[in-house]
Amino acid sequence: MPFIRLHNASVVFPIYNSRSRSLRSMLLSRVGGVVKTDGAGTITVQALKGINLELAAGDRLALIGHNGAGKSTLLRVLSGAYEPSTGFAEINGRVSSLLDMTMGMDMELTGAENVILRGVFLGMTIAEARSCMSEVEAFSELGGFMHLPMRTYSSGMRLRLAFAISTVRTPDILLLDEFISVGDEAFARKARRRLEHMIDNSHIMVLASHSPDMLRQYCNRAVLLEGGRIVCDGTVDAVLDRYINNT
């Protein structure tokens, strides 16, 4: 069965030759965690520190915290994009991350070619990606544009294609940074139905959001992040109450 285990996982980003005081201030406001500077001008950002977390089938986890608390970094650890600097992350199951939906796509390639490229990036074989072509084309509603370079697309068309590819398979583990809204109202409704289907059919779901109503609707457990640490783990209502009362 799919599971996630993080033991004492920390993520540290060293930024070399950075003496700027304004850069240090920016990192404190946007990245969170602990920012240190040594005499050589190297800034060390402790984005996550000592994370212990276990998730099993049926868990729908809400990540709660201020901007810069470490939510996005934790999602990227869970997706496999970041490896812990110390500790370990053990992730068993097929992961679908909707954090960077256009990652791996090439603006000079056609939509059809990007279906294969992005599909392989997501862990499919070339044959599996090709077998999804007709479904992606139908869902994205791109028609003849599928055979034109992606640089000819509007931003909305690019997002529709990226969303269609990224959600064509239901994963074991689904990672979301806010609930995605794509395209016009009609397409957004269709996209929401597909996301809800994926949530219902995935074994584990992790959602970072600032919407209490959304977290209550889709999650059955929550953790509160502060400065790159988990400071509270419990029911969604209990963790939200602590977050709101400390805001």
N, C-alpha and C positions, 0 to 999 in steps of 0.2 A: 504493500500500500504506500501511496505517496506520503512523505513527511518532510519536515524542515527541522533541523537542529543547529542552533548556534550556541557555541560555548565560549564565553569570555572573548567574544569577537570584537576587535577594535580596528578602526580604519584611520590611518595617518597619511596626510598628504604633505610632503616637503616641497616648498617652493623656493628655489635657489636664487641667490643674488637679488634679493628683493628688500631694499632698505626703505622703501617708501612708507611713510606713516599713514598716508591715505589708503594704500593697499591693505595695510593691517586693519584699518577701520572698516573697509569694505568687507573683508573676510569675516570679521566679527559680526557684522550685520547680516550677511547673506549665508555664510556657511555654518555658523554656530560652533558648538563645541569649545575647545580650548585652543587659542592661538598663541604661539611662543616665537620669539625671535632670538637667534644667537648672535654672537659678535661678528660673524661673517656675513650677516644679512640674510641668512636662511630662515624663512618663516615655516613653522611646522603647525599644520592644522590637524587637531585631533577631532575628526568628524564624528566618530563613534567610539565609545569606550566601554569595554566590559559587557557586551550585550549577551545575555543568556535568554534564549527563546526556543520553545518547542511548539510545533504545530503539527496536528494530525488531521486525518480525513474528517470533514465536517466543520473544521474551524473556519470562521469568517472574521478575520482580524481587522480591526480599525486601528490605524496609526494616527495618533492625536498629538498635536504640539504646535508651537509657534513656528513661523518661517525661520529656517536655519536650525531647527531643533535636531535634525538628522533623519527626517522621514524619507527624503528622496535617496539619501546615501544608503539607508537600510534597505529600501526597495531594490537598489542596484546590487547590493550584496546578495539579496534573495534571488535576483535574476541571474547571478553569475557574472555580471559585468565588472564588479569589484571583488577582489579577494581580500579577506581580512589580513591586516598587517600582522596581527597576533591573534591567537585563538583559532577557531576553525568554524566553517560553515558546511554542514552536510545537508544536501538537498537531493531528495529522491523523487523523481517524477518529471514529466514533461512540463516545462514552464513556458507560459505565454506572458510577456511583459509588454504592456501598452504605454510604456514610459517614453520611448523614442520610436514612434511608429515608422518614420522614414529612414531610420538608420539602416545602412547597407544598400540603399537605393541609389541609382545613378541617373542624373538628369538627362544625360545624353542617350540613354537607352529608351526603348519603347516601353509602354505600359506592360505589354506581354512579357518582354524580357525582364522587367523588374519584378513581375510575379515570380519568376524562377529565382532571380537573384535574392529577393527578400525572403522567399520561401526557404532557400538553402541557408540563409543567415539565421532563420528561425529553427533550423534543425531538420528540415525536410530533405529527402533525397530529390534529385532533379526530376525523377519520374513522379514522385508525389506532388511536387510543385506543379508540374505540367498537368497532372490530373485535376488540379484545382482551378485551372485556367477559366473554364466556362462559368463556374460558380462565382469567381471573383469578377469576371466581366459583367455578369448579370447583376450582381449585388452593387457594384460600383456605378453602374448605369453610364459607363463611358462610351459604349458603342464603338464606332470606328476610331476613336481616339486611342484605343488600346494599342494600335499599331503605329502611333506617332510618338516621337521623342517626348519624354516627360517634361522637358523644358518648355513645350508648347502648351502645357496645362495651366489653368488657373490654380491658385493656392487651394481652393475648395476641391478641385478635381484631384489634386495630388493627395489631399487628406482622405478623400473617399477611396482612392485606390489603396493607399497605405492601410486604412482601416479594414478594407475588405480582405486584403492579404493577411493581415495580422490576426484576424478573427475567423479565418476560414476553418480552423480546427479548434475543437474544444480541448483545452489543456487539462492536465492534472492539477496544476498550480497556476492561478491567475493573479497577476499583480497590476494594480491600478493606482495612478496618481491623479486623483479627482475623477469624477465620472465624465467620460468624454462625450462632447456634443460635436457632431460632424455635419457640415453641410446645411442645406435649407431645412425648413421645419419638417417636411415630409421625410427626407432622408434621415434627419435626426431621430425621428420616431422609430424608423426601421433599425437604425443603429442601436438605439436604446433597447429594443426588443432582443436584438442579437446579444448585446452585453448581458442582459438579464438571463437569457438562455445559458450563456457561458457561466455565469455565476451559479445558476441552479445546478449545472451539470459538472462543474469542476469540483475536485475533492477539497482543495484549499483555496481560499481567496484572501488577499491582503489589499486593503483600500486605504489610501491616505486622502483625507478630505477635511475641509474646514466647515462642512455642512453637518451640523448635528442630526438633522432630520434624515439625511442620506445615510449616515453612519448607523443610526438606529434602525433604518429600514433594511439594510443589507448585511449588517454585522452582528455577531453574537458574542464577541469578545473584543477587548481594546487594550492597548498599551499607550501610556503617556511618555513622550520623549522630551527631555530637557537637557540642553547642552551635550547632546550625543549619548545620553544615558537613558535607560528605561527606569522611570521613577515610580511607575504604578502599572499594575496589570490586573484586570478584573472585568466586570461587566461593562458594557458600553455606557450605561447610565452612570455608574459609579465613577468611571474614569472621566467622563465628560463633566460631571459635577466638580471633581477636583480641579480639572483644567479651568473651568469657568470661574470657580471661586478664587483661583490664584491669578486670574488675569487682571 
